[in-house]
Amino acid sequence: LRRHIPKLSPQQTFFILMKGFIGIAMLLFPNGYYNAGWLFGTCSILVISGLVMFSMNQLLSVSDSVAGSYSSLGEKSLGKFGKIFCDIAL
């Protein structure tokens, strides 16, 4: 028997994905911070946060000049390998 399964709206999809990612991070973060120590943990968080912000800004600036999806962006920057890699990664 096949039942009709309603599709999620974009907002519902966003919240489910965020719940999954943030939930896992909240469970793993304290143990990782404890194992790293307060100095290295704090420095690592600052460096990684800076890299994430830089990457997001770069992605936004490139997406303004190159129309399309992540796959087309990967193809324009790295060729066929970039397109395949983006498709697999996402």
Secondary structure, 3 states (H helix, E strand, C coil): CCCCCCCCCHHHHHHHHHHHHHHHHHHHHHHHHHHHCHHHHHHHHHHHHHHHHHHHHHHHHHHHHCCCCHHHHHHHHHCHHHHHHHHHHC
